[in-house]
Amino acid sequence: MNFSLRATIPLAAAFVLGFAPLAQAKTLDITGSFVTEGAATTTPSGQVTGTLDTVTGKVTYKITYSGLSGPVNAAHFHGPAVAGQEAGVLLPIPGPYESGMHGTVTANAATENALLAGKTYVNLHTAKYPMGEARAQVKVSS
C-alpha cells in the first residue's frame, strides 16, 4: 500500500491526540497521620494511606487507627483547610468503621484541588467526640 505524506499527517496527529490524555494520567500517593482533634483528650494514633487518580478523581484509602474513646461512628474527608483549621465535609467515608477499613470514593474538581493543595483532612468521629476525635491532614506526593 502506498500512503502519501499528506494522508499520513492527519492520521498521526489523531493518534497522538487520542493518546494524550493517557500520557497525562497520574496517580499520586496520599498519606496522613492521626493526631488529637479539637477538645478530645485521647491520644489517637494511626494513618491514612492511599492514592488519588488525577484523571478519574478516584481516591482510594486505607485507614488504621487506635487510641480512641470508643468505636468510630462516622468518618469523612474535610476541607479545604490547612492543619489546625476546621472545614466542612467534602467526601463521606462509608462504613463499616474499623481500623484497616479501605475503599474508594470519587472526588469532584473542588475536592481534588483541595487534596492537591494539602488542604484536606480525614476526621474520625465517635459518640464521645461527635465533632471529631482524630484528625489526619492529608498530604499528596508523586
C-alpha positions, 0 to 999 in steps of 0.5 A: 500500500502506498500512503502519501505524506499528506494522508499520513499527517492527519492520521498521526496527529489523531493518534497522538491526540487520542493518546494524550490524555493517557500520557497525562494520567497520574496517580499520586500517593496520599498519606496522613497521620492521626493526631488529637482533634479539637477538645478530645483528650485521647491520644489517637494514633494511626494513618491514612494511606492511599492514592488519588487518580488525577484523571478519574478523581478516584481516591482510594484509602486505607485507614488504621487507627487506635487510641480512641474513646470508643468505636468510630461512628462516622468518618469523612474527608474535610476541607479545604483547610490547612492543619489546625483549621476546621472545614466542612465535609467534602467526601463521606467515608462509608462504613463499616468503621474499623481500623484497616477499613479501605475503599474508594470514593470519587472526588469532584474538581473542588475536592481534588484541588483541595487534596492537591493543595494539602488542604484536606483532612480525614476526621474520625468521629465517635459518640464521645467526640461527635465533632471529631476525635482524630484528625489526619491532614492529608498530604499528596506526593508523586 
